[in-house]
Amino acid sequence: MPLPAALLATACNAPAAETPGVTVAQGTLESGGGMVVSAYPHASRAGAEVLRAGGNAVDAAIATGFALAVTHPAAGNIGGGGFMVIRFPDGSSTVMDFREKAPLRAHPEMFLDESGEYSYRIHHRSHLAVGVPGTVAGFAQAHEKYGSAAWTGLVEPAVALARDGFEVSERLAGSLAGRLEAFRDYPATFAQFFRDGEPYAPGDTLVQADLAATLERIRDHGRDGFYAGETARLLAEEMERGGGWITEEDLARYQAVEREPVRGTYRGYDIISMAPPSSGGTALVEMLNVLEGFDVAAMGANSPAHAHHLIEAMRRAFRDRAAHLADPDFSDVPVARLTSKAYAAEIRATIKADAASVSDPDDVAGAPGWESSETTHYSVVDADGLAVSVTYTLEGGYGSYITVPGAGFLLNNEMGDFNARPGLTTDRGLIGTEPNLARPEQRMLSSMTPTILARDGELVAVVGSPGGRTIINTVLQIVVNVVDFGMSPADAVAAKRLHHQWLPDAARLEDGYMSEDDAAVLTAMGHQISWSGRQGIAHCIFTGEGGVLVGVPDPRDSDGTAAGY
């Protein structure tokens, strides 16, 4: 069931093109054909051009992802990994898991220093922090199973962007300038992203010749253009130089996995989201099940009562995340129980209407692990209604800061999403529970939550966001904004958000989320609160009456772009 026309009336401030060409807008965009919404205009355009040429949404998602690997180096990647949720026009769905893996030498105590103490540097900013990349394998598998266009045409736009260069935006220029000193310790990275040692200015052209050569190998040889041959050799040599453990064997063994989505319902809407090793879909459905038992609409958006019930649902889901969720190939993850209506009723009964609960570390002997906010999400829908939701990442901003010399791509620092050490628990967010410890070829836990909403067999929305552990709660609030409060697509995405992750036991509210008086009411209930400038960047697509697509770049992102035809 698409969104009613009344909700779409204020959503669109840029009309679709009247010609067969692609329209690009850094604001909401309405289109009767296909739509792509991503973090950069070059990437959205690349995906929309694929759609216009007859490719399907999976093809467009691949083209968009490769283009982001060139234009969005902080998070777009071929040196990282992520997840893809696909809903087909007949209502069936599947998910692609291309999360990074630990190398064969990995073990639970690999992040200790010479004295046997946990080292943040090793865990997050060393060659040992790099997981075996999954993006290229994931895109290749998705294309083989569900793509329709020629592979070479999906990679070529990225090749051209890297070879010929693209105009540096104000946002990218500022982001790179802010890493000037940090990148000096990484010669290949410094050479790639600075010109004669100076930052690029807005409007300059950034050319990445080594990355173009790597993308050409991927274009010409598919998966083997990355996991074998020259690229694999260069990556393995860099690992050996820096004391990392990824070998050519690790690369050759990597496989993406197709899994069953996590599914749920919320007030008649179908929720289709990512399965473990992402915690996102499970936690999202658990929280929605809890909220379904309350009259959320009557509370009023962003009221103290609304915020209180959101926080309490979040608190319980993140506790369960810490206790149970991990790579399902290594742990028995109780997804069915955690996403059941019966379990939600049990934990809903523990929520008091006017008083905060207390997060107790002894519940699971730990807290959720560190996870960066530097991820990127994009949404794609084609003219036939095939919908794709993709979230992928390097983990930290610019990953490990390590660029593979001669290959031109940044490597992730995803090993930091494994628990730091068995039994090590701190109130700052480290966890030592068993399921998410580093083991050979295990995939690390994630919060990425690419999600698709449907109703009565029809597509409603494609949703997702970056933001580390805040991702899950960002997606949750967009769903609640649409379903409970009847917000227009633009308002649902722009509305202020909050975050609670069980431990530390504090809620973080976006500036302007509520008035000072309302915040005082929330504090009187026993909640600890703080304020933040921004939570998430949700680049989404909604469906309206007559099949119209509404692309909504999150206004929090100055480069976010919708492209349609």
VEXKOLLO-318141 format. One record per residue (C-alpha): residue in one letter; x, y, z negated. Coordinates in steps of 0.5 Angstrom, whole numbers, padded with zeros to 4 digits, always signed. Layout:
VEXKOLLO-318141
aXYZ ...
END
This chain:
VEXKOLLO-318141
m+0000+0000+0000 p+0003+0006+0002 l+0003+0013-0002 p-0003+0017-0001 a-0003+0023+0004 a-0004+0028-0002 l+0003+0026-0005 l+0006+0027+0001 a+0004+0034+0003 t+0009+0037-0001 a+0015+0032+0000 c+0017+0034+0007 n+0021+0041+0009 a+0024+0038+0015 p+0020+0036+0021 a+0022+0030+0025 a+0025+0031+0032 e+0020+0032+0038 t+0025+0029+0042 p+0028+0022+0042 g+0034+0024+0039 v+0036+0023+0031 t+0034+0029+0026 v+0039+0030+0020 a+0037+0034+0014 q+0040+0035+0008 g+0033+0036+0005 t+0027+0031+0005 l+0025+0029+0012 e+0019+0026+0015 s+0020+0021+0021 g+0015+0016+0025 g+0021+0012+0027 g+0027+0009+0023 m+0030+0013+0017 v+0037+0012+0013 v+0039+0016+0007 s+0046+0016+0004 a+0051+0021+0001 y+0054+0024+0007 p+0051+0026+0014 h+0056+0023+0018 a+0054+0016+0015 s+0046+0017+0015 r+0047+0019+0023 a+0051+0013+0024 g+0046+0009+0021 a+0040+0012+0025 e+0043+0012+0032 v+0044+0005+0031 l+0036+0004+0029 r+0035+0009+0035 a+0039+0004+0040 g+0034-0002+0038 g+0038-0004+0032 n+0035-0007+0026 a+0035-0004+0019 v+0041-0009+0017 d+0045-0007+0023 a+0044+0000+0021 a+0046-0001+0014 i+0052-0004+0016 a+0054+0002+0020 t+0052+0007+0015 g+0057+0003+0010 f+0063+0003+0014 a+0062+0010+0016 l+0062+0012+0008 a+0068+0008+0008 v+0071+0013+0012 t+0067+0020+0009 h+0066+0018+0002 p+0073+0015-0001 a+0071+0016-0008 a+0066+0010-0007 g+0064+0008+0000 n+0069+0003+0001 i+0072-0004+0005 g+0076-0005-0001 g+0071-0006-0006 g+0064-0009-0006 g+0057-0009-0008 f+0050-0011-0007 m+0044-0011-0001 v+0037-0012-0002 i+0033-0014+0004 r+0025-0014+0005 f+0023-0017+0011 p+0016-0014+0015 d+0012-0020+0013 g+0014-0019+0005 s+0019-0024+0004 s+0026-0022+0001 t+0033-0024+0000 v+0039-0021-0003 m+0046-0021-0001 d+0052-0021-0007 f+0058-0019-0004 r+0061-0017-0011 e+0068-0017-0012 k+0071-0023-0015 a+0077-0024-0020 p+0083-0027-0017 l+0085-0035-0018 r+0091-0033-0023 a+0085-0029-0028 h+0084-0031-0035 p+0081-0028-0041 e+0087-0025-0044 m+0090-0021-0038 f+0089-0014-0040 l+0093-0015-0046 d+0100-0011-0046 e+0107-0014-0048 s+0105-0013-0056 g+0098-0017-0055 e+0094-0011-0056 y+0089-0009-0051 s+0091-0004-0046 y+0086+0001-0042 r+0091+0002-0037 i+0092-0005-0035 h+0084-0006-0035 h+0083+0000-0031 r+0089+0003-0027 s+0093-0002-0025 h+0094-0007-0020 l+0091-0012-0025 a+0085-0008-0025 v+0084-0010-0017 g+0078-0015-0016 v+0078-0019-0009 p+0074-0014-0005 g+0067-0017-0002 t+0064-0011+0002 v+0067-0014+0009 a+0065-0021+0008 g+0058-0018+0005 f+0057-0014+0011 a+0059-0020+0016 q+0054-0025+0013 a+0048-0020+0013 h+0050-0019+0020 e+0051-0026+0022 k+0044-0028+0019 y+0040-0022+0020 g+0043-0017+0024 s+0041-0016+0032 a+0046-0011+0035 a+0053-0013+0037 w+0058-0012+0031 t+0063-0008+0035 g+0058-0003+0036 l+0056-0002+0028 v+0064-0001+0026 e+0066+0003+0032 p+0062+0010+0029 a+0067+0009+0023 v+0073+0007+0027 a+0072+0014+0031 l+0071+0018+0025 a+0077+0015+0022 r+0081+0016+0028 d+0079+0023+0031 g+0077+0026+0024 f+0071+0029+0021 e+0070+0036+0018 v+0071+0036+0010 s+0065+0038+0006 e+0066+0043+0000 r+0064+0037-0004 l+0069+0033-0002 a+0075+0038-0001 g+0073+0040-0009 s+0073+0032-0011 l+0080+0031-0007 a+0083+0037-0010 g+0081+0035-0017 r+0085+0029-0016 l+0092+0032-0013 e+0096+0031-0020 a+0093+0024-0021 f+0095+0022-0014 r+0102+0024-0014 d+0104+0017-0017 y+0100+0013-0011 p+0105+0015-0005 a+0100+0012+0000 t+0094+0015-0003 f+0097+0022-0003 a+0099+0022+0004 q+0093+0020+0006 f+0088+0025+0003 f+0093+0031+0002 r+0096+0035+0008 d+0104+0037+0007 g+0102+0036-0001 e+0096+0041+0000 p+0089+0040-0001 y+0084+0040+0005 a+0080+0046+0005 p+0072+0046+0007 g+0072+0045+0014 d+0078+0042+0015 t+0079+0036+0019 l+0081+0029+0016 v+0084+0024+0020 q+0086+0017+0017 a+0090+0013+0023 d+0092+0007+0018 l+0084+0006+0016 a+0082+0007+0024 a+0087+0001+0025 t+0084-0003+0020 l+0077-0002+0022 e+0079-0004+0029 r+0081-0010+0027 i+0075-0011+0023 r+0071-0009+0029 d+0075-0014+0034 h+0075-0020+0029 g+0070-0019+0024 r+0071-0022+0017 d+0078-0025+0019 g+0080-0018+0021 f+0080-0016+0014 y+0081-0023+0010 a+0086-0026+0015 g+0092-0023+0019 e+0095-0016+0019 t+0090-0013+0014 a+0091-0019+0009 r+0098-0019+0009 l+0099-0012+0008 l+0094-0012+0002 a+0098-0018-0001 e+0104-0015+0000 e+0102-0009-0004 m+0099-0013-0010 e+0106-0016-0010 r+0110-0010-0010 g+0105-0007-0016 g+0105-0013-0020 g+0098-0015-0018 w+0095-0022-0017 i+0091-0022-0011 t+0094-0027-0006 e+0092-0028+0002 e+0089-0035-0001 d+0085-0031-0006 l+0083-0027+0001 a+0081-0033+0005 r+0077-0036+0000 y+0073-0030-0002 q+0065-0031+0000 a+0059-0027+0000 v+0053-0031-0003 e+0046-0030-0001 r+0041-0031-0007 e+0034-0030-0009 p+0032-0023-0011 v+0029-0022-0018 r+0022-0020-0018 g+0017-0017-0022 t+0010-0013-0022 y+0008-0007-0025 r+0001-0004-0025 g+0000-0008-0019 y+0006-0006-0015 d+0011-0011-0013 i+0019-0010-0016 i+0024-0013-0011 s+0031-0012-0014 m+0038-0015-0015 a+0040-0021-0018 p+0046-0023-0023 p+0052-0022-0023 s+0048-0015-0023 s+0044-0014-0029 g+0040-0008-0026 g+0034-0012-0023 t+0033-0016-0029 a+0034-0010-0034 l+0029-0006-0030 v+0024-0011-0029 e+0024-0013-0037 m+0023-0005-0038 l+0018-0005-0034 n+0014-0011-0037 v+0015-0007-0044 l+0012-0001-0041 e+0006-0004-0038 g+0003-0005-0045 f+0003+0002-0046 d-0001+0008-0043 v+0005+0012-0040 a+0001+0016-0036 a-0003+0019-0042 m+0004+0021-0046 g+0005+0026-0040 a+0012+0026-0036 n+0018+0028-0040 s+0014+0029-0047 p+0017+0026-0053 a+0012+0020-0053 h+0014+0018-0046 a+0022+0019-0048 h+0021+0015-0054 h+0018+0009-0051 l+0023+0010-0045 i+0029+0010-0050 e+0026+0004-0054 a+0025+0000-0048 m+0032+0001-0045 r+0035+0000-0052 r+0032-0007-0052 a+0034-0009-0045 f+0041-0006-0046 r+0042-0011-0052 d+0040-0017-0048 r+0044-0015-0042 a+0050-0015-0047 a+0048-0022-0050 h+0046-0026-0044 l+0048-0023-0037 a+0054-0025-0032 d+0056-0029-0026 p+0050-0034-0025 d+0056-0039-0022 f+0059-0039-0029 s+0054-0038-0034 d+0047-0040-0035 v+0043-0033-0035 p+0036-0033-0037 v+0033-0029-0032 a+0026-0032-0032 r+0025-0031-0040 l+0028-0024-0040 t+0023-0022-0034 s+0017-0025-0037 k+0011-0022-0039 a+0011-0026-0045 y+0018-0024-0047 a+0016-0017-0046 a+0010-0018-0051 e+0015-0020-0056 i+0020-0014-0056 r+0014-0009-0055 a+0011-0011-0061 t+0018-0009-0065 i+0017-0002-0062 k+0014+0003-0067 a+0010+0009-0064 d+0013+0015-0068 a+0020+0012-0070 a+0026+0010-0067 s+0029+0003-0068 v+0037+0002-0070 s+0042-0001-0065 d+0045-0006-0069 p+0052-0009-0066 d+0051-0015-0070 d+0046-0017-0065 v+0051-0020-0060 a+0057-0018-0063 g+0059-0012-0058 a+0056-0007-0054 p+0056-0006-0046 g+0063-0005-0043 w+0065+0001-0039 e+0063+0002-0032 s+0064+0008-0028 s+0059+0013-0025 e+0063+0013-0018 t+0058+0009-0014 t+0054+0010-0008 h+0047+0008-0006 y+0044+0008+0001 s+0037+0006+0004 v+0035+0004+0011 v+0028+0003+0014 d+0027+0001+0021 a+0021+0002+0025 d+0018-0005+0024 g+0018-0004+0017 l+0025-0008+0015 a+0027-0005+0009 v+0035-0005+0006 s+0037-0002+0000 v+0045-0002-0001 t+0049+0000-0007 y+0056-0001-0007 t+0063+0001-0011 l+0070+0002-0012 e+0068+0002-0019 g+0072+0008-0022 g+0072+0015-0017 y+0077+0013-0012 g+0078+0006-0015 s+0085+0004-0018 y+0087+0010-0014 i+0092+0005-0010 t+0091+0006-0002 v+0094+0000+0002 p+0100+0002+0005 g+0099+0001+0013 a+0092-0001+0012 g+0089+0006+0010 f+0084+0004+0005 l+0083+0005-0003 l+0083-0001-0007 n+0077-0002-0013 n+0079-0003-0020 e+0073-0007-0021 m+0076-0012-0026 g+0075-0007-0031 d+0068-0009-0031 f+0070-0016-0035 n+0070-0016-0042 a+0077-0013-0045 r+0079-0019-0049 p+0075-0025-0053 g+0072-0022-0059 l+0074-0015-0058 t+0068-0011-0060 t+0069-0003-0061 d+0063+0002-0062 r+0066+0006-0056 g+0063+0000-0052 l+0068-0005-0051 i+0065-0012-0052 g+0068-0019-0053 t+0062-0024-0052 e+0063-0030-0048 p+0059-0030-0041 n+0063-0024-0038 l+0070-0025-0039 a+0075-0026-0033 r+0076-0033-0030 p+0079-0035-0024 e+0074-0033-0018 q+0068-0030-0023 r+0064-0024-0021 m+0064-0019-0026 l+0058-0016-0029 s+0055-0010-0026 s+0049-0005-0027 m+0048-0004-0019 t+0040-0004-0018 p+0038-0003-0011 t+0031-0004-0011 i+0025-0004-0006 l+0017-0003-0008 a+0011-0006-0005 r+0004-0006-0006 d-0001-0010-0003 g+0004-0013+0002 e+0006-0006+0005 l+0013-0003+0003 v+0012+0003-0001 a+0019+0005-0003 v+0027+0004-0002 v+0030+0006-0009 g+0037+0006-0012 s+0043+0010-0015 p+0050+0011-0017 g+0051+0012-0024 g+0055+0006-0028 r+0050+0004-0033 t+0045+0010-0032 i+0043+0007-0025 i+0038+0002-0028 n+0035+0007-0032 t+0035+0012-0026 v+0031+0007-0022 l+0027+0006-0028 q+0024+0013-0028 i+0023+0014-0021 v+0019+0008-0021 v+0015+0011-0027 n+0015+0017-0024 v+0011+0015-0018 v+0007+0009-0021 d+0005+0013-0028 f+0005+0020-0026 g+0003+0020-0019 m+0009+0025-0017 s+0011+0026-0010 p+0017+0023-0007 a+0021+0029-0008 d+0019+0030-0015 a+0020+0023-0017 v+0027+0024-0015 a+0028+0031-0017 a+0025+0030-0024 k+0030+0030-0030 r+0032+0024-0033 l+0035+0021-0039 h+0039+0015-0041 h+0040+0010-0047 q+0044+0004-0047 w+0043+0001-0054 l+0050+0002-0056 p+0053+0008-0057 d+0046+0009-0061 a+0045+0016-0057 a+0040+0018-0052 r+0043+0023-0046 l+0038+0028-0043 e+0039+0031-0037 d+0039+0039-0038 g+0032+0041-0038 y+0029+0035-0039 m+0025+0038-0044 s+0024+0044-0049 e+0028+0045-0055 d+0021+0044-0059 d+0020+0037-0056 a+0027+0035-0057 a+0026+0037-0064 v+0020+0032-0064 l+0025+0027-0061 t+0030+0028-0066 a+0025+0028-0072 m+0023+0021-0070 g+0030+0019-0071 h+0033+0019-0064 q+0040+0022-0063 i+0041+0026-0057 s+0046+0030-0053 w+0045+0033-0046 s+0048+0032-0039 g+0049+0036-0033 r+0047+0030-0028 q+0044+0023-0028 g+0045+0019-0022 i+0044+0021-0014 a+0038+0017-0012 h+0038+0017-0004 c+0031+0014-0003 i+0026+0013+0003 f+0018+0012+0001 t+0012+0010+0006 g+0006+0014+0007 e+0000+0014+0011 g+0000+0011+0018 g+0007+0009+0016 v+0010+0015+0016 l+0017+0015+0013 v+0020+0020+0008 g+0027+0020+0007 v+0029+0024+0000 p+0036+0025-0001 d+0037+0027-0009 p+0038+0034-0009 r+0043+0033-0015 d+0048+0031-0009 s+0050+0037-0004 d+0052+0032+0002 g+0046+0027+0001 t+0043+0027+0008 a+0037+0024+0011 a+0037+0022+0018 g+0031+0019+0022 y+0028+0019+0029 
END
